[in-house]
Amino acid sequence: MILDTYSEDADGKELAVTVHYTYWRGCKGARDSCGGVRGVGPPLEPDDPPEVEIERVVGRDGKELELADDVLEVLRELCFEAVAAADAEWADD
């Protein structure tokens, strides 16, 4: 997936960037049976939370950027928001 957004460089200047990322939906871990109904009892394994992996961030000139971890975390949150907005838009149709 691709997200066009803005970020800050080390000097605090705003940069136009393109974030290439992969989104994995979370999934429910295996559940035990309860009262003969499979999958509704207590968890046998933990749930997997949704995850965004940023593959690369490029500037408008097409060059890959090296960004600090805190900046990458902000971009990761923006990616989550973009996925949530796309899901909401899809649900409205």
N, C-alpha and C positions, 0 to 999 in steps of 0.2 A: 504494500500500500504506500501511497505517497501523500505527504502533507506539505503544502506551501505555507510558510509562516515567517515570523521574524524572531530573531534572537539577539543577544548582546555579545559583543566580543570582549576581550580582556580589558579594553579601554573604556567600556561602557557604551560604545557606539552600536546603534541598531543595524543588524544585518538581515537582509532577505535570504532565507535558507529554504532548501527543500529537504525534507526528512523522509528517508526510505525506511520503512519499518514493517514488521510482521506482527499480526495480532492473533493470539490464541484465546479462544473463549475458555472460560473455566468449565470444569466438569465435576459432576457429583461423584464422589468416591463410592465404592461398593458398600452396600448396606445388607445387613442380616435380615432374616425374615421375622415377622411379628404376627402372631395369630394365624400362621399359615400363608400370609401374603408376603411374597418375595420382594425385597428391596425397600421395605418401609420401616425396618427395625433400626437398631443402633448401627452406627457406622463401623465398618470393618477396616476401612482405610480413609485417610483424610481427603477432603475435597481439594481439587486443584483450582487455585484462583486464576482469573484471567491475567494475561501477561502481554506486554508490548516489548518487543526486542527491536532496538534501533540498529539497523544494519549500517547506515551511513548517513551523514549530513553533508550536503554540498551547498556552496554559495552560488550566487547568480552567475559567476564566471565558470561554473562547472567543476571547480576544484573541491576536493573533499576537505572538510574542516575537522580539526581536532578541538573538541570543546571540553570544558571542565565537567566533572561529574554532576555538580549542582545544576548546570545549564542543561545537561542531558536529562536530568530528572524532570525539569520543567517541560522540556520537549516531549518526554514520555507521557506526562499528564495531558498535554495538548493532544497527543495521539489518542489517548483514552477518550477525551472529550469529543474528538472527531468521529470515533467509532460509535459512541453513544448517540451523537446527533444523527449519524447515518441510520442507525437502528430505529430511532424515533421517526425519522422521515419515512423509512420503509414501512413502519407499522401504520402510519397515517394513510398510506396508499391503499 
